[in-house]
Amino acid sequence: MSRPRIPLTAIRAFESAARRSSIAQAASELCVTPGAVSQQVRQLEDWVGVPLFERAGRGLRLTIEGRQLSERLGPVFEQLERAITDVRSSAAPDHLRLRLAPTLAIRWLVPKLGDFIGRHPGLEVEVSTSAVADEGALDGFDLTVRIHTSRPEREEALLLFRDAFTPVCSPETARQLRAPSDLDRLPRLHSMIRPESWQIWLDGTGLALDPLAGPKFANAALAYQAAAEGLGVAIGQRVYVEADIEAGRLVAPFEGFVGSDMGYWLVNARHKSAWPKVRAFREWCARLVGEQSDQTST
């Protein structure tokens, strides 16, 4: 069955003008003249048989039909962009793109990444960070990590670890802490990405303190650095702070960790699971997870 000869260039011009509410801005985006965009929009209006824009002073306003078409075209162009990105990614088998939250990248992945690169010397690894990596789309990336209580259903998922929190501070600050109640006398440092972390620990210990009081930092890595510099007490995720505790840069003044059912899941689109570069990284992470489980249980 043959497809109708849809005026794709005209549709692209209309979608851009509708999204920006401006012929001039659409022309700039598409690298053509405003006259060319206007001509393409008129061509589409002739093709569909109804006006899509009406003038509103110096600007444009969508007609009812234009709004209906614009709302349906947006997701279509997003799907096209994702499809092209996926094809480009699959055509680059030696380029692995990862998208992670900043502290996860800095504290968990980077210290271990040399082992993966050593095992796959021909694979170029690109690590990008985002403050909302758990909710972001995978467009342009092969794998990301989402933070959820249960396994993400629409993607291939591997559980890396679950929450396990304890306060951490510098050795000098730790000398001021005899009991958990002493935390009320010291600044409590917070990550703005996981602002609920102190609340999880306080709930687990039964301690009644303000869970949000104290300086706030863009991510946990900054909060840990501030704690190491003596600025106060941060709430530490076990897998992020255990190396600093072993090295003596940070101290965990109280025994035990408080967890939650929130898990960190390595995910990728299901159709990418067969890609060798994705499979290699997943298998490497699975081995790390197994080693972490063995160390935790001993």
N, C-alpha and C positions, 0 to 999 in steps of 0.2 A: 504494500500500500504506500503510495507516494504521499509526502507531506505537502501541505499548502505552502505557497511561496510567501512566507511571512517576511515583511520588511524589517529585518533585524537591525539594520543601521538606524532606521527611524525609531524603532522601539528603544534602542539604547539611548538615543538623544532625548526621547520623551522621559524615560526613567530618570535620567540625570537632571533634567529641567524640573521634573516633579519633585524629586528629592530635595533639590536646592531652592525651589520656588524662584528660579532665575534663569533666563536664557543665557545671560552673560556668564554666570558662574558655570553653567553646563558647558558652554563653549570653552571656557578655560580648562575644565576638567578633561574634556575630550580632545583638546588641542585643535579646535576648528574655530571658524568665525561664528559670531552670533547669528548672522544671516543663514549660515549652513544649518544651525540647530533649528531655527524657525522654519526653514524649508522642510526639514525632516519631520518636524512635528506636524506641519500642515499635510505632508504626505501620509502620515499615519492617521490623521483625522479623516482624510479622504478615504483611506482604506477601510477604517472601521465604520465610517458613515455618521459620526457624531462629533461635536466639539469636545475637546479634552481640557482646554484651558479657557478662562475668560479673564479679561484684563481687570486689575484691581489697582487703580491709580497707576503708579509706575511699576508695580509688580504683577505677578501672575497668581491666579487662583484656580484650583482644579474644579472642574465641573463634577457633578455626581458620578458620571461615567468615568471621568479622568481619575477621580479618587479610587474608584473600584479597581481600575486597571493598575494604578500605581501600587496599591496595597498588595496585589497579586504578583506584580513583577518583581518587587523587592526580594522576596524569598527565592524566586527563580534565579535571579542573578547571583544571589549568595550560593545557591547550589552549584551553579556553573563555576563560580570561583573556587569552591571546594573541590569540585571534580578535577579542575585543571591543576590545582595545587597538589592533589593526590597523585596525578599522573606525573607531574614534575618530580615529586618526591620519590616515586617508585622508579623513575628513570635515573635517579642518583643513588644507586645501591651502596655507595661508599660514603654517604653523608647522613649521619644520624642526628635528628633534631629532637631535643628534649626541652620541655617547658615545666618549670618547677617553682614552688614558692621559694623566696630568697634563702631563708634559714635552712630549708631542706637541701637546697643546692650547696650552700656553704658548709654546713655542719655534717650532713650525712653523705652526700654524693662525692663532693670534691676530694675529701681525704681518701676515698676508696677508688676514685676514677682511674688512677694510674694503673691499677691491676687490670681493669677492663681494657684500657688502651694498649697495655702490654700484650694482652691476649689477642687483640684485634688491631694490629699495627696499621693495616690498610684502611681502617674505618675512621673517617673524620667526624668528630663529635662536636656538636654545637649545643651549648646549654644556655637557654634563655630563662629569665625569671619574671614572675608576675605575682603581685600581692594576692590575686584571687585565682591561683592556678587550679584550685579544687573545682571551680565552676566554669572555667573558661573552655572555649571550643578547642578542638584539636587542629583547626585549620592551620596548615603550614608546619605542623609538628607531628612527629611519629609517636611519641609517648608523653604523657603527663602524669601527675599524681593528684588524685581527688581525695578530699577528706569527707568521709561519710561513715555513718554507723553500720551500714550494710554494704554488701558487694554491689557496685554499679551494674545495672542489668543490661544496659545497651552496649557495653563495651567489654573487651577482654580485660580481666582485672586480676591483679596479684596483690595480696595483703603484705605490705612491708612491715608495719608495726602498728600498735595501738597506743593511745595516750598513756603516759606514765610520768607523773609530775612530782617534783620535790623542790623546795626553795634552794637556791644556790647563791653564794656570795664570795667575796674575797676572804682569805684567811684572817685578815685584820677585822673585817666586819663580823666574822663568825665568833670572835671572842666576846662580842656583845650579846650573843644569843645563848641563853641558858635553857630556855623553854620556848615552845612555839608562841606563847603569848607575848614574848619579847618583840615579836615582829611588829607590834603596834607602835614601837618606839623608833622604827627605822623606815626609810622610804622603801616602798614596794614598787618594783620596776615592771612595766607591762609591755607586751607586744600588741600593737594595734591590729595585727592579722588574727591573733587568737586572744581577744580580750577576755574570754571566759575562762582562761587557764587558771587564774588564781581562784576563781569561784569553785572550780572542780576540786582543787586541793583543799580549800576551806571546808567544802561540804563533806569531803572524805575524812577530815580530821575533827569536825565539829567545832572548829574555831570560829568565833563571831567577830570578824573584822570586815571593814569596808573592802569589797573585792576590787574596786576600781580606783582607790586612792593611790596617788603616787605618780611619778613621771612616766610618760608613755613614749614608746619608740616605734618606728615604722615596722620593725620585725624583731623576732626573738634574738637574732644574732647580735643586733645592736644592744638589746637589753642585757645579754650575757656579757658583752664587752663592758658595758657600764657597771655591771656588778663586779667584774674583775678589777675595775678601776676604783672600787670602793664607794660608788655612788648609792648603793643600797642593795636590796635583795631581789633577785629575779626569780621567776618560777621556771624551773628547768624541765624540759622534756628529756627523759633519760637518754635516748639515743643521741641527742644533740650535745649533752654536757658530760657524758661519761669520760671522754678523753681528757677534758680539762680537769675533771675531778682526779683522775689518775695522775695527771701531771702536777697537780697541786695549784693550778691557776684559779680554780674554783673549789669551794668546799660545800658539801651538802650537810648542814648542821644538824639535821634531824634524820632519823632512820626511816627507811621505807619510802615507797612511792605510792601515789594515789592515781588510779587509772580511771578511764571512762570507756564507753563502748565505741568511741570515735576512732576510726581506723584510717590509715594512710594507704591508699590503693594506687598502685601503678597500673595505668590503663592505656589501651590503644584501641583503635577501631578494629573490629573483628576481622575485616578483610585484610588488614595489615599483619595479622599474626603469622602468616606464612612467609612474609618478607624476611630474608636471612638476617638483615641488620636488626630488625625488631626482635626476631626470635633470639638472636645472640644476646641482646641486652636483657630480655626477659629471663633467659636461662641464667645469666650472670647474677641478676638480682635475686632469683630464686635460691641460688647457692648462698648468697649473702644472708638472706632471711633464715635459711637453715642453720648457718653458722651462728647467727645472733640468738636463735632459739636454744641452741646447744649451750652457749655461754650463759644465757639467762637462767637455764635450769640447773647449772652446776654451781 
